Amino acid sequence: MHEEVKKYAENHDIKGLRYILVDSLDVDPTFEKYKEDYAYCQKVPGVFESHRELMPLKSDQTQWDDSYWEKLKMDLMDNFSEKRFAHMIQVAKVVYADKISRILEERNAEERKRQETNAKGQKEQGVAGSPRGIISENGQQRPKNPSQGSTWNAVRQEQELEKKRKEIELENQRIEAEQRRQRERIAAKKAEYTKQSSTQGDHGVKKVMGIGLAAAVILIIILIKIL
C-alpha cells in the first residue's frame, strides 16, 4: 500500500484520499497497484458517500469514451460513491485499453529482466565461488563449508531485497509525480467549473435587473402621459 494513503488516513484527510483514488485510474488503469489502497479506503469512514444519481451510468461499452470518462470524474468529485467508482474501474479498462497494453508489456519486460539478472547472478556466484570453496559434484555446485554457503546466500538475498526496495521507491516516486499532475488538472477543471457557474449566476442577476429597470422606465412614461 502507498505510504501517502496511510498519511492521509492518519490525518483524516478525506479529500486527499479521494484525490488519490481518482488519480489512480489515470496513473494505473489496470488498478493492480491500487487494489490494496482501495480496500483500505473502503474501511475509512467518510471516504465514500451514498450513491446519488447525477449523469446516468452507461452499461453500453460503445459509449465509454474520453468525454464520458471526464464527466464521470466530475460527478465522482460531486458524489464520491462506491457504485460510481466501481463503474469507473471497468470504464478505465476500455478508455485506457492502449495504455494498459503498454503497461503490461513494460511489467512483463521488467519481470523478464529481473529473472535474467537473478539467473546471471546465480551463475556468477557459482563460478566465482568455486576457488573459495565451491566444488563440483555430479555436475552440481555445492559449498565445502555449509556455513560459507549460508553466509553468501544471506548476502545475496539482502542485495536482492535492497534492489527491490530501490525499484519500488522509484516506482512510487513516478506514481506520486503523476498523481500531483493529475490533482492539478482536476483542481483546474473544478475552478473553471466554479467560475462558469458564477458567471452564469451573475448574468442571470443582471438580466433580471435589466428587465426590472425597463419595466420601471415604461411605468414612468405611462404616468407622465396620464398626468
Beta strands, then each sheet from edge to edge (+ up, - down):
strand 1: 134-137
strand 2: 140-143
sheet 1: 1+ 2-
end
